[in-house]
Amino acid sequence: MTPTLLFACDLSAENRAAFARAVRLANASGMRLDAVHVLDPYLPHQVLHDLEEAVIADMQSMLTDVREDYALPEPQVLLQTVTGAPYAEIIRAAHDRAADLIVLGAHRKRGQPDLVLGTTLVRVMRSAPCPVLTVIRPANQDWQEILVPIDFSLASRNTLREVLRRFPDARLTLLHAWDIPGERELGSDSDYARWRDHEVERLRRQLERETDQLMTEFDSVPEVELVLEQGDTLEVLLTHLRRQPPDLLALSSRGQLGRPSPITEALLAEPHCDIMLCRAW
């Protein structure tokens, strides 16, 4: 069966970059592109019938436009409408088609973290059977620089595995934020400083071993840089994003009680780049 890339199309202006990225990814990977638009099921039957035809025509027009704008060949594509709650139908479509990836445009509530949790993006992210990609940047080229925050968790290992599998030609930066106990109280003590430096070096060697072990699973691996920075995880990540914004940020969707993690919430509220959210397992 041909692998499927599922694109949730809402026909908005903000959705164009995501549509172009979906086309680029489908072409690069040989996946079939299924573009789905979700209609309101409570519209009158005749209105729905007429609207379906108009929506399919608009989707085809948008596909033609983004292919011309970005000089992209047309992939194997299916344009379709379904009715229901957008997040539920996107998840259903992903399961029914055994989708390898879901692509959506970024939410429109930037800078409002308290509103992010109710968006279609976050609801899809909670229950998607595959990675979810949210796109804000024009798809002018393949992603060259990918940032992966990493720790020793199963979730971060799975995210790194997904990136290595999908983007073997990109350059990866693995970012780990560290916080050694006693830094605030003993940071100026020379004996403590030697112990701390030893611990950080031990941490680096352990992360390098973990990364090397993962890479043995793949025939082709990208260029990788491991960066260790001291501080709170979110602050370290935001500082890095402002200083050296990547093309793509790959995160685990891991959270508690069905919610994304606080770090993920903050990054979705004010995205600095395209974001791929991967399942924790």
WOLINCOR-V7302 format. One line per field, one symbol per residue. burial: # if it has 16 or more other C-alpha atoms within 10 Angstrom, else .. Layout:
burial->???
This chain:
burial->..########...##############...#########........#...#..##..#..##..##..#....#.#.####...#########...##########........##.###################.#.....#######...###########.#..#########.................#...#...#..#...#..##.....#....#.#....#..###..#...##########....##..##################.
